[in-house]
Amino acid sequence: MGQSLSDEQWRLIEPHIPVYPGGRPRTTDLRDVVDAVFYILRTGCQWRYLPKDFPPKSTVWRYFDEWRHNGTLDTIHDLLRKKVRTQEKPYAPRTTASVDSQSVDTTSGGEQRGRDNAKNVDGRKRHIVVDSLGLLLAVLVTAASVDDAQAAQELFPRLEGQPVGKVVRMYADSKYHNFALYAWVEDNARWDLVIVRRPEGSKGWVKLPIRWTVERTFAWLGTCRRLTKDREESVMSAEAFIKLAMIHLMLNRLEPKYADPEFQYHKAA
């Protein structure tokens, strides 16, 4: 089976995967492990059905579990985001961001599940903050029954340490029109929460100005079959696969695989 990552893409992330001294010599190629995780992300394959071309599923899971706990995925994600931002908007600090949620069905089992009656979904809800390029700044996964404005008070603190020092406006839709949330923003944030409302009398889906950037990010996530439903036992894994999807996307924006038409839209976007 061919490599999921090109040599150029692997060089972008290899230095940031921790290698611990001591112990027995490593026999597993970490590039094969990363390729296996991306294979699961892209195809929706269950861990136990990982093709034999890859390392054993127990080995791949062990590294995935380690990287989601020790900050490796966060480090790689944030470094790639900085490179993409520098390449596509050099010398332009972020001044705006957008927040939104997406309710998705879950497979059976797992923690934090609920029903979003408005969307007729039984499962979980993904809450994200993105910048004007659609790049991820924060993510939170909850039960689908959790109110968006309530979740935002847990999501927004995750912006701590992220490059949002110049952000002055956070765009949101009418789901975030909530006085408790306004009070939280007033007390804790340096930016203003701006509600972008649908045109009066409109029905069905409407492309709202500015808001389309976060909706496009959800569309990007949807190209990964692992994310078409929430298939994870834990919300930590659910959040980790969202970050992996963004890592995959950014690798292909920085080092596009022009031979693979699946990736060309990322460059066009």
PAROMI-488825 format. One record per residue (C-alpha): residue number from 1; residue in one letter; chain; x, y, z. Coordinates in Angstrom, 1 decimal. Example, Ala and Ser with C-alpha at 12.3 -4.5 7.8 and 13.67 -1.06 7.14 Angstrom:
<pts>
1|A|A|12.3|-4.5|7.8
2|S|A|13.7|-1.1|7.1
</pts>
This chain:
<pts>
1|M|A|0.0|0.0|0.0
2|G|A|1.4|3.4|-1.0
3|Q|A|2.4|6.0|1.5
4|S|A|-0.4|8.4|2.6
5|L|A|2.1|11.1|3.2
6|S|A|4.6|12.4|0.6
7|D|A|8.2|12.8|1.6
8|E|A|7.7|16.6|1.8
9|Q|A|4.7|16.2|4.1
10|W|A|6.5|13.8|6.4
11|R|A|9.4|16.2|6.7
12|L|A|6.9|18.8|8.1
13|I|A|5.8|16.7|11.0
14|E|A|8.6|14.2|11.7
15|P|A|10.6|16.5|13.9
16|H|A|7.7|17.1|16.2
17|I|A|6.9|13.4|17.0
18|P|A|8.6|12.6|20.3
19|V|A|11.3|9.9|20.4
20|Y|A|12.2|8.8|23.9
21|P|A|15.8|7.7|24.6
22|G|A|16.6|4.4|26.3
23|G|A|14.8|1.0|26.2
24|R|A|14.8|-1.4|23.3
25|P|A|15.5|-0.1|19.8
26|R|A|12.3|0.9|18.0
27|T|A|11.2|-1.6|15.4
28|T|A|8.1|0.3|14.2
29|D|A|8.4|3.0|11.5
30|L|A|6.5|6.0|12.9
31|R|A|5.7|7.2|9.3
32|D|A|3.8|3.9|8.9
33|V|A|1.9|4.6|12.1
34|V|A|1.0|8.1|10.9
35|D|A|-0.1|6.7|7.6
36|A|A|-2.3|4.1|9.3
37|V|A|-4.0|6.8|11.5
38|F|A|-4.7|8.9|8.4
39|Y|A|-6.0|5.7|6.6
40|I|A|-8.5|5.3|9.4
41|L|A|-9.4|9.0|9.2
42|R|A|-9.9|9.0|5.5
43|T|A|-11.7|5.7|5.0
44|G|A|-13.6|5.3|8.3
45|C|A|-12.0|1.9|8.7
46|Q|A|-12.4|0.3|12.1
47|W|A|-9.2|-0.3|14.1
48|R|A|-9.5|-4.0|13.9
49|Y|A|-9.8|-4.0|10.1
50|L|A|-6.7|-2.0|9.5
51|P|A|-4.9|-3.6|6.5
52|K|A|-1.9|-5.8|7.2
53|D|A|0.3|-3.4|5.2
54|F|A|0.3|-1.2|8.3
55|P|A|1.7|-2.0|11.7
56|P|A|-0.6|-4.0|14.1
57|K|A|-3.7|-2.2|15.1
58|S|A|-2.7|-2.4|18.8
59|T|A|0.6|-0.6|18.0
60|V|A|-1.1|2.1|15.9
61|W|A|-3.7|2.6|18.7
62|R|A|-1.0|2.9|21.3
63|Y|A|0.7|5.7|19.5
64|F|A|-2.5|7.5|18.7
65|D|A|-3.5|7.2|22.3
66|E|A|-0.1|8.6|23.4
67|W|A|-0.2|11.5|21.0
68|R|A|-3.7|12.6|21.9
69|H|A|-2.7|12.6|25.6
70|N|A|0.8|14.1|25.5
71|G|A|0.0|17.1|23.3
72|T|A|1.8|15.9|20.1
73|L|A|-1.3|16.3|18.0
74|D|A|-1.8|19.8|19.4
75|T|A|1.8|20.8|18.7
76|I|A|1.8|19.5|15.1
77|H|A|-1.6|21.1|14.4
78|D|A|-0.6|24.5|15.8
79|L|A|2.8|24.6|14.0
80|L|A|1.2|23.7|10.6
81|R|A|-1.5|26.3|11.2
82|K|A|1.2|28.9|11.7
83|K|A|2.9|27.8|8.4
84|V|A|-0.4|27.9|6.5
85|R|A|-1.3|31.3|7.8
86|T|A|2.2|32.7|7.1
87|Q|A|2.0|31.3|3.5
88|E|A|-1.5|32.5|2.7
89|K|A|-1.8|35.7|4.7
90|P|A|1.7|36.9|5.6
91|Y|A|1.9|39.9|7.9
92|A|A|-1.9|39.8|8.5
93|P|A|-2.8|39.1|12.1
94|R|A|-6.1|37.5|12.9
95|T|A|-8.7|40.2|13.7
96|T|A|-11.8|38.0|13.4
97|A|A|-13.0|34.5|14.3
98|S|A|-16.2|32.5|13.9
99|V|A|-17.9|30.0|16.2
100|D|A|-20.5|27.4|15.3
101|S|A|-21.6|23.8|16.1
102|Q|A|-22.5|20.7|14.1
103|S|A|-24.7|17.9|15.4
104|V|A|-23.8|14.4|14.2
105|D|A|-25.2|10.9|14.8
106|T|A|-23.1|8.5|16.8
107|T|A|-22.5|4.8|16.6
108|S|A|-23.7|2.8|19.5
109|G|A|-22.0|3.2|22.9
110|G|A|-19.7|5.9|24.2
111|E|A|-19.8|8.8|26.6
112|Q|A|-21.8|12.1|26.3
113|R|A|-24.6|11.3|23.9
114|G|A|-27.9|13.1|23.6
115|R|A|-30.6|14.3|21.3
116|D|A|-30.6|17.6|19.3
117|N|A|-34.4|17.9|18.6
118|A|A|-33.9|20.9|16.3
119|K|A|-31.6|18.8|14.0
120|N|A|-33.3|15.5|14.7
121|V|A|-29.9|14.0|15.6
122|D|A|-29.1|11.5|18.3
123|G|A|-25.4|11.8|19.1
124|R|A|-22.9|14.5|19.8
125|K|A|-22.3|18.1|18.9
126|R|A|-19.0|19.5|17.6
127|H|A|-18.3|23.1|18.6
128|I|A|-15.4|24.9|16.8
129|V|A|-13.8|28.3|16.5
130|V|A|-12.0|29.1|13.3
131|D|A|-10.2|32.1|11.9
132|S|A|-10.9|33.9|8.6
133|L|A|-9.1|31.1|6.6
134|G|A|-11.2|28.4|8.2
135|L|A|-8.3|27.2|10.3
136|L|A|-9.2|25.6|13.6
137|L|A|-8.5|27.6|16.8
138|A|A|-10.5|25.6|19.3
139|V|A|-12.7|22.5|19.4
140|L|A|-15.1|21.0|22.0
141|V|A|-17.3|17.9|21.6
142|T|A|-20.4|17.5|23.8
143|A|A|-23.6|15.6|23.8
144|A|A|-25.9|16.8|21.0
145|S|A|-28.4|18.0|23.7
146|V|A|-26.0|20.6|25.0
147|D|A|-27.1|24.2|24.2
148|D|A|-24.7|26.1|22.0
149|A|A|-24.4|29.2|24.1
150|Q|A|-23.8|27.0|27.2
151|A|A|-21.1|25.1|25.4
152|A|A|-19.4|28.3|24.2
153|Q|A|-18.6|29.2|27.8
154|E|A|-16.5|26.0|27.9
155|L|A|-15.2|26.3|24.3
156|F|A|-14.0|29.9|24.5
157|P|A|-11.5|29.3|27.4
158|R|A|-9.8|26.8|25.1
159|L|A|-8.6|29.8|23.1
160|E|A|-6.2|30.5|25.9
161|G|A|-2.7|30.3|24.4
162|Q|A|-3.9|30.4|20.9
163|P|A|-3.0|33.2|18.5
164|V|A|-6.1|35.4|19.1
165|G|A|-4.4|38.4|20.7
166|K|A|-5.5|40.7|17.8
167|V|A|-9.0|39.3|17.4
168|V|A|-11.6|42.0|18.0
169|R|A|-14.8|40.3|16.8
170|M|A|-16.2|36.7|17.2
171|Y|A|-19.0|36.0|14.7
172|A|A|-21.8|33.7|15.6
173|D|A|-25.3|32.9|14.5
174|S|A|-28.6|33.5|16.5
175|K|A|-28.0|30.3|18.5
176|Y|A|-25.5|32.3|20.5
177|H|A|-27.9|35.1|21.3
178|N|A|-27.8|34.5|25.0
179|F|A|-27.5|37.0|27.8
180|A|A|-25.5|34.7|30.1
181|L|A|-23.0|34.2|27.2
182|Y|A|-22.8|38.0|26.6
183|A|A|-22.0|38.5|30.3
184|W|A|-19.3|35.8|30.1
185|V|A|-17.7|37.4|27.1
186|E|A|-17.9|40.8|28.7
187|D|A|-16.0|39.5|31.8
188|N|A|-13.5|37.2|30.2
189|A|A|-12.8|38.1|26.5
190|R|A|-11.1|40.9|24.7
191|W|A|-13.3|40.6|21.7
192|D|A|-16.9|41.4|21.0
193|L|A|-19.5|38.7|20.1
194|V|A|-21.3|39.7|16.9
195|I|A|-24.5|37.9|16.0
196|V|A|-24.9|37.5|12.2
197|R|A|-28.7|37.0|11.6
198|R|A|-30.5|35.4|8.8
199|P|A|-32.4|37.8|6.4
200|E|A|-35.9|38.4|7.7
201|G|A|-38.4|36.0|6.1
202|S|A|-35.8|33.6|4.7
203|K|A|-36.4|29.9|4.7
204|G|A|-34.0|26.9|4.4
205|W|A|-30.3|27.2|4.1
206|V|A|-28.9|30.7|3.6
207|K|A|-25.3|31.7|2.9
208|L|A|-24.6|34.3|5.5
209|P|A|-21.8|36.8|5.1
210|I|A|-18.6|35.9|7.0
211|R|A|-20.4|32.9|8.6
212|W|A|-19.6|30.7|5.5
213|T|A|-16.0|30.3|6.6
214|V|A|-16.9|28.1|9.6
215|E|A|-19.5|26.2|7.6
216|R|A|-16.8|25.5|5.0
217|T|A|-14.6|24.0|7.7
218|F|A|-17.3|21.6|8.7
219|A|A|-17.6|20.7|5.0
220|W|A|-13.8|19.9|5.0
221|L|A|-14.2|17.7|8.0
222|G|A|-17.0|15.9|6.2
223|T|A|-14.7|14.7|3.5
224|C|A|-13.1|12.3|6.1
225|R|A|-15.3|9.3|6.4
226|R|A|-14.3|8.7|10.0
227|L|A|-16.1|12.0|10.8
228|T|A|-19.3|11.5|8.8
229|K|A|-20.6|10.1|12.1
230|D|A|-19.0|10.3|15.6
231|R|A|-17.6|6.8|15.9
232|E|A|-15.5|7.4|19.0
233|E|A|-16.0|6.0|22.5
234|S|A|-14.7|9.2|24.1
235|V|A|-15.0|12.9|23.3
236|M|A|-11.2|13.1|23.6
237|S|A|-10.9|10.7|20.6
238|A|A|-13.6|12.7|18.8
239|E|A|-11.7|15.9|19.3
240|A|A|-8.4|14.2|18.3
241|F|A|-9.8|13.1|15.0
242|I|A|-11.0|16.6|14.2
243|K|A|-7.5|17.9|14.8
244|L|A|-6.1|15.1|12.7
245|A|A|-8.5|16.1|9.9
246|M|A|-7.2|19.6|10.0
247|I|A|-3.6|18.4|10.1
248|H|A|-4.3|16.3|7.0
249|L|A|-5.9|19.3|5.3
250|M|A|-3.0|21.7|6.1
251|L|A|-0.4|19.2|5.0
252|N|A|-2.0|19.2|1.6
253|R|A|-2.3|23.0|1.5
254|L|A|1.4|23.3|2.3
255|E|A|2.6|20.4|0.1
256|P|A|-0.2|19.5|-2.3
257|K|A|-0.5|16.2|-3.9
258|Y|A|-1.4|17.4|-7.4
259|A|A|-1.6|13.8|-8.7
260|D|A|-4.5|13.1|-6.3
261|P|A|-7.6|15.1|-7.4
262|E|A|-9.1|14.6|-3.9
263|F|A|-6.7|17.2|-2.5
264|Q|A|-6.9|19.8|-5.2
265|Y|A|-9.9|21.6|-3.7
266|H|A|-7.9|22.4|-0.6
267|K|A|-5.5|24.5|-2.7
268|A|A|-8.4|26.1|-4.5
269|A|A|-10.1|26.9|-1.2
</pts>
